[in-house]
Amino acid sequence: MSETGRIIHGYALLKKMDKLPAGLISNCDNVWELLMSSCFGRQAVLLYSTELLSARVRFAKQILCIVPITTAQVKSLVHILADCQLVKLFNFSPVETKGNEAFASLFETEIATLFCHNSATFLEQAIYAFEGNDEGFIQLLCSLLNCIVHSSNLRKRCGSRIVENIVSPCISKMSLWSDVSISSEQVKLLWVKFVMKLLLIDSKVVNWPCSDVIYRCYFKLLNDQSVSLGFKNQMLTLLAAFCTSEKEKDNIESELKLFIVNNFPLNSSEFEPDTAKFKEYITTCERFCDAFANTGCLVILDLLLMVVCREEKHPVISYLHGAFRYFVRRFSRVDILREVSLPALNNVEDAIPVAAELAVVITDGYRSFIEREDNNHRDNELKQSDLLQTGHISQTGGGHSQIAVRVVLSEGHVRPTTSTCRCHQRGPRPAASAGTIPELGFIFFSRMEMLT
């Protein structure tokens, strides 16, 4: 559209919006203020027809499509969003809300589009405008991210780049928001919501700028003793995104162990059944199971089995069994593990044959995985002689299950050797890098020794 055509078209639209000045098109720095005044001004609030307001908003959206974006315009928009002046909701209900909430709800796509294309300027102005109003700032960011998540067009345009553009200038504030001694519980909860929105766009935290700071913030908040276990359960919904980093492996293990020490009883019977504490404890265990099922994180598996093996019949043992089934089926769908039919896991005795069958499944799956990769990358993958070798599973005197497993892991590779474990004896655990499938079997065996 030519300059003249743009002005004529814009003028026609403006006339339909109570004849706003045509100079808006050539001098568009205050376009958002004029549109805000037209849609939410004193006259608009007194209107009884939502149809008329809807028409105004529709024309306003058309205007935003033709006016160029300037720095002053971005600054003006940010200050509108930071305005806490109360206005009636756009549907004229008796409920009152903040002006920025009503305005953003009508123009969220346009605001998010402007944000994606001018994120540096937008955030610079927002940090200043929302100084001392952390809750409002996080809520604004969450609203923008939510719009990006639900817009396939914006996701294609921005992708993970928008995460980098947000995290880089906000990293110092993110550290403060998660600070156990400074932030309120509401700000901490908004921090969790904010990170969750970022993960919906880019699920790999290791790719984020200053990812080490994000990891520290997450686990510092997870072990914050000033918040309830119910709050931490919301944080644990994000655990799968924070438990797979090889670089942070040692820190992850120590932080999760500290979490269990601070929040888990030695025995689930310490909590009365059907009480709030008992339900929160079970939910926490289930969150750990979910994280293992989705990532195969061996650190989480080891901690889970340690907790389950503390008592003869742990209430979460069936849920853990379901997590194993899900884990197996996930790999089955890509032909890494074969389909398996496991029995119901109702008590401790049932865990032994389950462990045995899982050993076969994990072993066969790992073997087929290595064989397939070896065919494609012979120079880079393990050779056939390095494959996991499985021994036999039998019943010996006294009713103890003898599990003979040839497995020693060294630097992520499998070396043939023999290690026989009885259920009443603890064998040495081999050293291994995180994430190797065979070690999952060994961890299961070593923990099963504590069950009888």
N, C-alpha and C positions, 0 to 999 in steps of 0.2 A: 504494500500500500504506500502511495506517495505521501509526502509531507502534507500536501494540501488535502488529499483524501482522508488522511488520518485526522486532521483537524476538523474537517467537515463531519466525519463520522463521529468523532468524539463530541462535537458540539451538539449533534442531534441526540446523542445519548444523554448529555448533560441537561438538555432542555426538559427531558422527561423526568429528571430528578430535581424538580423545583428550580430549574434554570440556574444551576450553579455556573459560576463564571467560566467562559470559554478559555480564559487564560490558563486554566488548569492543564490543558493539553500541552501547551508550550512551556509552562513552568510547573512541573509536576512534583516538586519537592514536598508539597503538602497534600498530595492526593489522598493519602490514608486518612488525614484529619478531616478532609472534606467529605469523604465517603462515610467516615464514622459519624460525622455530624448529621449527614442525611439519613443514615439508617438507624442511629441511636440517639439523635438529638432530642430536644424537648418535644418537638412536634411529633416525631416518630413514636416516642414513648406513649403519647396520649392517643395514638391511633387505636381504633378498635378492630381494624381489618388486617389480619395477618397476610391477606392476599396482596395488599398494597405494599407492605414491607417486603414481601417476597419478590415483587416486581422491582423494587428499588435495589435489592441485593443482586438480582439478576443483571440489571443494568450496570451496577457497580463492578461486577465480575467482568463484563465486557470492556469496561473502561480500563481495568487493570491489564487487559490483554494488549492494549495499544499504547499505553504510556511507557516510556523508557524508565529503567530503574536507576536511581541516583543514590549516592551515599547519604545525602540529607533525607531522602525518602525512607531509607532503611532506619536511620536514626529516629525519624518521626514515628515509624511503625513500632519500634521497640518501646518507645516511651508511652505509646498508647497501650501496649500490652502490659506495661508495668503500672499503669494507672489503676488504682484501687477504688476509684469512685463507683458507688453503687448505682446500678440502673436496673430497670425491669428486664426480665428475660424476654427474648425476642418473640416468644409466644404469648406475652402479656399475662402470664400467670401471676398470682400474688407472691410467688417465691422471688426473692431478690438474690442477685448474684453479682460478682465483680464484672465490671465492664469488659475487661480483657477476656474473660471466659465466654461471655455472650458473643463478643466480636470474633474471637478465634473460632468459635463453633460454626459460624457462618462462612468464614473466609479461610478455613484451616488449610485447604489445598493451595490457595494462592499464597498464603503466608509461608507454608512449607516449601513451595517452589522458589519463592524469593530467598528463603533461608538456604536452600541447597546451592543456589548460584552465588550467594554472597555471604557464606557462612562466617568468614573471617571478620568482616565488618559487623555482621549481625551479633556475633558473640562478644566482640569488643564493646559494642554499645550496650548489650544486655548485661554484661558483668558490671558495668558502671551503673546502669539504670536500676538493677536489682540489688544494689549494695545494701546489705543488712536485711534482705528478704530472700534468704536461701530457699525457703519452701516455694515461693512464687517462681523463682528461677528454675528450680528442678521441675516443677509442674509444667512450665512452659516448654522446657526441653523434652519432657516426656510426651507432651501433646504433639510437638513437631515430629518426633521420632515415630510416634504412633501413626501419624498421617503418612509418613514415608513408608512404614512397614506395610500399610494397606494400599499403597499406590504402586502398582507394577511399573508404571511409567517412571516414577521418581526412583524406584529401586534400580531400574535399568540405567538411568542417567547417573546416579550417584554411587550405588553399590557400597562397598566397604570404605570408599574414600570419605564418605560423610562421617563415619565413625572416627577416622583419623583426624578430620577437621574439628570434631567436637572434643575429643579426648585431649588433644595436645594443649589447647588454651585453657582447658578446665581441670587439668590434672591436680593443680594445687588445691582447688576448691573441693575436688573429689576426696582428697586426703583429709581435709577439714571436716567434710560431711560425715566421714566414717570415723572420726576421732571419738573415742569412747568418753573422753572427759569434757568435750566441748559441745557436741551436737545433741539435740533432743532426739527422743525416740522416733518422732514423726519425720525428722530430717533423715535419720538412718533408714527408716522404712522407704522413704522416697529415693534414697541412694540405691537401695535394692531394686526398686521399680525402674530406675534410670538405667542401671546396668542390664537389667533384663531386656529393656527395649534395644539397647545397643547390641546385645547378643542375638536378637532376632534379625539384625541386619548382618552382623559378622560374628559368627559363633566361635571363632578361634581367637581367644584372648591373647595368645602368644603373638599374634599379628598386630595387636594394638600398639600404639606408641606408649612408652613408659609402662609396658605390661608388668614389669616387676613391681612397680608401685601399686598397680591395680590388684595384683595377687596379695600384697601385704595388707592393703585396705580390706580386702574380702575376709581374710583369715583373722585379722585383728578384730573386725566387727563380729565374726562368727564366734570368737572366744570372749566377747564382751559380756562380762557377768552382770552388767546393769540392765540387760534386756532379757525378756522371758524366753523360755524354750519354744514357745509358740512362734515368737518372732524369728528365732533361729531356724525353725522349720521352713519358714518362707525363704530364708537364705539358702537352705539346703536344696531347694528346687534348682539352684544354679550350680550345685556342686559338680555336676558332670562337665561343666565348662572350665572348672578350676582344678581338676585332678589328673590331667593327662600330660602336663608339661614335664618333660625329662629334666629340664633345667631347674625346676622348682621341686623336684621329687622329694628331696630330704626335708625341705621346709613343709611341704604338704603333709608328709607322714608325721612330723613332730606336732604340727598344728592340729591334725585330726586326733592324734593320741591325747593331746591336751583337752580337746573338746570332749572326748569320751570320759576322761578322768573327771572333768568338771560337771558333766551333765548326766552320765549314766550311773545307775545303781549297780552294786555288785550282783544283785539278784533282782529280777523283775518283781518278785513277791514283796519287795519293799514298798511298792505302790499298791494301794487297794484297787482291785479291778473296777472298771467303769468310772474311775475318778478322772478328773481333768489331767492330773500329772501322769497317770498311767497311759491315757490316750495320747498325750503329747510325746511320751517316751516311745510308744509303738510307732507313731507317725515318724519320729526321728529315725528309728531303725529302718523303716520302709523307705525313707528318703535315701539312706545309704545304699539299700538294695537297688533302688532305681538307678542311682549313679553308677553302680557296678554293672548293672544289666546293659546300660547304654554305652559304657566305655570299656568294660573289661579291666578297669583299674585294679591292679593286684594289691596295692596299698589298702584300698577300701575293702577288698575281699578278705585280706588278712585280719583287719580290724573287726570285720563283721563276724568272722568265724571265731575270733577270740571272745567276742561278746556272747555269741550263741552257745559256745562250749562251757560257759561258766555254770550252767544249770542243766538239769536232766532234760527238761522239756521247755525250751524257750518259746514264748508266744509268737515270735516272729519267724520261726524256723520254716513254716509253710510258705511264707512270703518270700523268704530267701530261696527256697526251692523253685518258686515261680520265676524269680530273677534269673536263676540258672537256665531254666527252660527258655526264657526269652533270649538270653545271651546265645544259647545254642542255636535257636531258630534264626536269629539275626544272621549268623554266619552260614547257616544252612542255605539261606536264600541266595548266597553267592558261592555255593558249593565249597565252602571251606570246612564246614562240619556237616556230617550227615544227620538226617532227622533221627531223633531219639525219643523213645517212649519211656518216661521215668515213672516209677510208682509214686503213690501218695506219700508225702513225708509228714507223718503224724507225731513221731517221737524220735528220740535219739537213736534207737536201734535201727530205725529205717535209714538213717543217714549213711551207714556203712555201705550197703549195696549201692546206694545212690552215688557215693564217692567212687566206687569201683566202676560203675557204668560211665560216669562222667570222665574217668581217666581214659577209658577206651575211646570215647567220643573226642575228647580233646586231643589225644594222641593221633588218632586217625585223621582228624581234621588238620592238625598241624603238618602231618606228613604229606597229605594231598596238597596243602597250600605250598609247602616248600618244593614239592615235585613240579607243580605248575609254574612257580616262579623260576625254578632252575631251568626249565625248558626255554623260558623267554630270556633269562639273563644268567647264563651259565657262568660268566666271569664274575658276577657280582653276588650271586646267591650261594647258599650252602650246597654242597655236593650230596649225592645220595648217601655216602658213608657217614655224613654228619647228622642224619635224621634221628629223631627220637626213637629209641628202642624200648619197647614195652615188655615187661616180664609177665608173670602170671599172678592171678589172684585166687587164693584158696583159703580154706578153713583149716586151722591148725588146732591142736589140743587146747582145751580151756575155753573154746568159743571165741578166741581172738582172731580178728581178720588180719591175715598176713598179706601185705601189699608189697610186692617186689617191683620196683620201678627203676629202670635204668635211666637216670637223668642227673646230669650235673651241668649246670649252665655257666658258661664263662664268656663274658663280654657279649652276651646275647646269642652265642652259638651253643649247639647241643653236642656234648661229648659222650660217647658210649661208656657207661660204667654201671655198676650195680649198687643200689642202696636199698636194703630191706628194712621196712618199718613195721613194728607191731603197734597195736593200738594202745598198749600200756607202756610204750617206750617212746622217747622223743629222739629222733635222729637229727643230725646236723642239717641245717638248711643251706642249700647251695647259694653262692653269690650269683646275682643275675642283674641285668639291666631291667628297668621297668617296662612292662608291656609285652613280654614274651608269653605266648600262650602256654607252653609246657609248664612254666612255673606255676600257673594257675592250678594245675593238677597237683604239684608238689605241696603247695600251700594247703590245699584241701586235705591231702593225706596227713600232713603234719598236724593240722588242727583236729582231724578226726581221731587222732591218737588220744585226745583228751576226753572223748565222748564216753568211753567205757571204763 
